[in-house]
Amino acid sequence: MREVRDHYYKKAKAEQYRARSVYKLMEIDRKFHLLRKGFSVLDIGCSPGSWSQYVLEHVENGHVTGIDLAHSVDIRDSRFTFIQADILDKNVLSHIGCEAGDRGATGPFDLIVSDAAPKTTGNKFTDSQNSLRLVRAVFEIAKSLLRDGGSVVSKVFQGEDLQGFVDSIRKDFGRVDLFKPKSSRAESRELYIIARNRGGKR
Ligand SMILES: C[S@@+](CC[C@H](N)C(=O)[O-])C[C@H]1O[C@@H](n2cnc3c(N)ncnc32)[C@H](O)[C@@H]1O
């Protein structure tokens, strides 16, 4: 496993990405074709910034709004807006509206991606419940800020309530899949929910 980590870690360093996580989004995008030129994208849990880097490379004159608990994300690109916020805060939508200003940064977004993860405790049940809380917050944000036809990618830890949650969002999206990228460590319980075509028919 260490070999796998070292491979992606070294590759990220060599390719000047801020984290090995970039290869998970790359695999997701290659399989599901989610990014397009001109897109406005919300990147939740964006620090240290590799997903935002990748998205910026693919949206050309589009825009990325990144949110994280971290104080800052040092991406110097006029197409990137960073907002320090907790997505579990009930005022998160007004943070996005107030702090992002205009420039396409406040939505509606074409795509919302979230790699947000809770601090793990080592207790699988607690970790999966905490992860699902974040995922529920991501999909609440999507209700207000994702355009019709738009998509959501969200990391989630496997747990007993995951299937029920996935079933509950099927009515809101044309297609919902669960995907485990090869670059995700095999021992990790993370998966990605890929919910496409908001409001579309199945
Ligand atoms: C695995 S890292 C994301 C890596 C990122 N996708 C990248 O490629 O650089 C998970 C991030 O989720 C953030 N996070 C966790 N809980 C959060 C919350 N409630 N609100 C906002 N961000 C959160 C953490 O601060 C952390 O930076």
The ligand as an SDF file (V2000), in Angstrom:
LIG
                    3D

 27 29  0  0  0  0  0  0  0  0999 V2000
   -8.8640   15.4460    1.9290 C   0  0  0  0  0  0  0  0  0  0  0  0
   -8.8400   17.1830    2.2120 S   0  0  0  0  0  0  0  0  0  0  0  0
   -9.2530   17.8180    0.6070 C   0  0  0  0  0  0  0  0  0  0  0  0
   -8.1310   17.7580   -0.3960 C   0  0  0  0  0  0  0  0  0  0  0  0
   -8.4390   18.5920   -1.6170 C   0  0  0  0  0  0  0  0  0  0  0  0
   -9.5050   17.9980   -2.4210 N   0  0  0  0  0  0  0  0  0  0  0  0
   -7.2330   18.7300   -2.5120 C   0  0  0  0  0  0  0  0  0  0  0  0
   -7.2180   18.1180   -3.5670 O   0  0  0  0  0  0  0  0  0  0  0  0
   -6.3080   19.4690   -2.1650 O   0  0  0  0  0  0  0  0  0  0  0  0
  -10.3360   17.4370    3.1110 C   0  0  0  0  0  0  0  0  0  0  0  0
  -10.6140   18.8810    3.4580 C   0  0  0  0  0  0  0  0  0  0  0  0
  -11.9590   18.9780    3.9580 O   0  0  0  0  0  0  0  0  0  0  0  0
  -12.0000   20.0900    4.8330 C   0  0  0  0  0  0  0  0  0  0  0  0
  -13.1980   20.0570    5.6660 N   0  0  0  0  0  0  0  0  0  0  0  0
  -13.5280   19.1160    6.5930 C   0  0  0  0  0  0  0  0  0  0  0  0
  -14.6790   19.4630    7.2120 N   0  0  0  0  0  0  0  0  0  0  0  0
  -15.0910   20.6280    6.6480 C   0  0  0  0  0  0  0  0  0  0  0  0
  -16.2130   21.4810    6.8830 C   0  0  0  0  0  0  0  0  0  0  0  0
  -17.1110   21.1960    7.8310 N   0  0  0  0  0  0  0  0  0  0  0  0
  -16.3370   22.5990    6.1410 N   0  0  0  0  0  0  0  0  0  0  0  0
  -15.3960   22.9090    5.2070 C   0  0  0  0  0  0  0  0  0  0  0  0
  -14.3100   22.1390    4.9380 N   0  0  0  0  0  0  0  0  0  0  0  0
  -14.1600   21.0120    5.6610 C   0  0  0  0  0  0  0  0  0  0  0  0
  -10.7100   19.9320    5.6350 C   0  0  0  0  0  0  0  0  0  0  0  0
  -10.3470   21.1460    6.2530 O   0  0  0  0  0  0  0  0  0  0  0  0
   -9.7190   19.4480    4.5620 C   0  0  0  0  0  0  0  0  0  0  0  0
   -8.9440   20.5250    4.0650 O   0  0  0  0  0  0  0  0  0  0  0  0
  1  2  1  0
  2  3  1  0
  2 10  1  0
  3  4  1  0
  4  5  1  0
  5  6  1  0
  5  7  1  0
  7  8  2  0
  7  9  1  0
 10 11  1  0
 11 12  1  0
 11 26  1  0
 12 13  1  0
 13 14  1  0
 13 24  1  0
 14 15  1  0
 14 23  1  0
 15 16  2  0
 16 17  1  0
 17 18  1  0
 17 23  2  0
 18 19  1  0
 18 20  2  0
 20 21  1  0
 21 22  2  0
 22 23  1  0
 24 25  1  0
 24 26  1  0
 26 27  1  0
M  CHG  2   2   1   9  -1
M  END
$$$$
